[in-house]
């Protein structure tokens, strides 16, 4: 986050589809963890999720992770 707003990590649930020229794009994370700085440990946040806005984010890193459903064979 900009202005020393910390770091969020979680699962991307939804994101706004708007024109590329629009800076204010919302993203919604679930199963979210937060860290005040890069050196601090991440702690889980209470609540169902976190709504962030690209206007407040300095950079975003996306990691694709596939989790196999144990009920599927």
C-alpha positions as CSV (number, residue, x, y, z in Angstrom):
1,X,0.0,0.0,0.0
2,X,1.1,3.6,-0.6
3,X,2.0,5.9,2.3
4,X,3.3,3.1,4.5
5,X,-0.1,1.4,4.5
6,X,1.4,-2.1,5.0
7,X,1.1,-5.3,3.0
8,X,-1.9,-7.5,2.3
9,X,-1.8,-11.1,1.2
10,X,-4.9,-13.2,0.3
11,X,-7.0,-14.9,-2.3
12,X,-8.3,-12.6,-5.1
13,X,-12.0,-13.1,-5.1
14,X,-13.3,-10.3,-7.3
15,X,-12.0,-7.3,-9.3
16,X,-13.5,-4.4,-11.1
17,X,-13.4,-4.5,-14.9
18,X,-13.1,-0.9,-16.0
19,X,-11.3,1.0,-18.7
20,X,-7.5,1.0,-18.4
21,X,-7.5,4.8,-18.1
22,X,-9.5,4.5,-14.8
23,X,-7.1,4.6,-11.8
24,X,-9.8,3.7,-9.2
25,X,-10.1,-0.1,-9.7
26,X,-11.4,-2.2,-6.7
27,X,-10.1,-5.6,-5.8
28,X,-11.6,-7.9,-3.1
29,X,-9.4,-10.3,-1.2
30,X,-10.5,-13.1,1.1
31,X,-8.5,-15.2,3.6
32,X,-6.4,-12.1,4.1
33,X,-3.2,-11.6,6.1
34,X,-1.6,-8.3,6.9
35,X,1.9,-7.1,7.7
36,X,3.0,-3.5,8.7
37,X,6.4,-3.9,7.0
38,X,8.3,-6.3,4.8
39,X,10.2,-7.5,8.0
40,X,7.1,-8.2,10.1
41,X,5.2,-11.4,10.2
42,X,1.9,-11.6,8.5
43,X,-1.1,-12.0,10.8
44,X,-4.6,-13.1,9.7
45,X,-7.3,-10.4,9.6
46,X,-10.8,-10.9,11.1
47,X,-13.7,-10.5,8.8
48,X,-14.9,-11.9,5.5
49,X,-12.4,-10.0,3.3
50,X,-10.8,-6.7,2.4
51,X,-11.7,-4.3,-0.4
52,X,-8.7,-2.5,-1.8
53,X,-8.4,0.1,-4.5
54,X,-5.6,0.3,-7.1
55,X,-5.3,4.0,-6.4
56,X,-3.9,3.1,-3.0
57,X,-1.7,0.3,-4.1
58,X,1.9,0.8,-5.1
59,X,2.4,-2.6,-6.7
60,X,0.5,-5.9,-6.7
61,X,2.0,-9.4,-7.1
62,X,-0.3,-12.3,-8.1
63,X,0.7,-15.9,-7.5
64,X,-1.4,-18.6,-9.1
65,X,-1.9,-21.6,-6.8
66,X,-4.0,-24.6,-7.8
67,X,-5.5,-26.6,-4.9
68,X,-6.9,-30.0,-5.8
69,X,-10.3,-30.7,-4.4
70,X,-10.1,-33.9,-2.2
71,X,-13.6,-34.8,-3.3
72,X,-12.6,-35.0,-7.0
73,X,-10.8,-38.1,-8.4
